[in-house]
Amino acid sequence: MGERDGSDEALLVGIDRKEVRFPERLSLTPEQHQRLKNIVNADPLDAMKRASRRYLIVGSGSGEAGLRREMVTDWFDSRPNAVGIRLEDVDLDTEDIDLWAPVFDILATQATWIVGVLENFDGGHVWELGYLYRVQTELRDVLWILKRVYEDRERMREEYDNGMAASHLKVLEEAVETRVLTWEDEGDLRRVVEDVP
């Protein structure tokens, strides 16, 4: 791919250009285009193309919350003809920072359901919430929010202490209405996961 000619047709092999939201915003170098093509055609994105139900699991990637989110991903992945995926499952590193948004967009576009497993506003998933908020009109029909609630009001306030993220989440919760499920512990979390088709 030499000079850019405005054609992104070869960019997303195996993914219809019409399925990518805002393709005109992809302004990548030829090397980044190639890297993106390699990512799209490798596992686990390749597995998404073959599954009839595809779950994109967003939320915290670190600590106990990250382990619970990984567990949720495994639960979805174990369903028949289904695949669960997180952004960090894709072969991206810090040098690929410009590719994170396009890859997230591709994952969101390909997902049957986007499932937010939220316990707090501490981490990169706040960016994902902002992204989902920005394109909510296109994604609200496929979004589920599994929100952890804390009995202690002070802890609840402490865990969700981020005004911008809170306002984004409030709008998303209003947009998806009945697909906001709350949980307190891992038993509850397993139960609400079962409610997601």
Secondary structure, DSSP 4 states (H G I P E B T S, - for coil): --S--S--TTTSTTS-GGGSS-GGG----HHHHHHHHHHHTSTTHHHHHH-SEEEEEEE--SHHHHHHHHHHHHHHHTSTTEEEE-GGGSS--GGGHHHHHHHHHHHHHH-SEEEEEES-S-STHHHHHHHHHHTHHHHGGGEEEEEE--SSHHHHHHHT--HHHHHHHHHHHHHHGGGEEEESSHHHHHHHHHT--
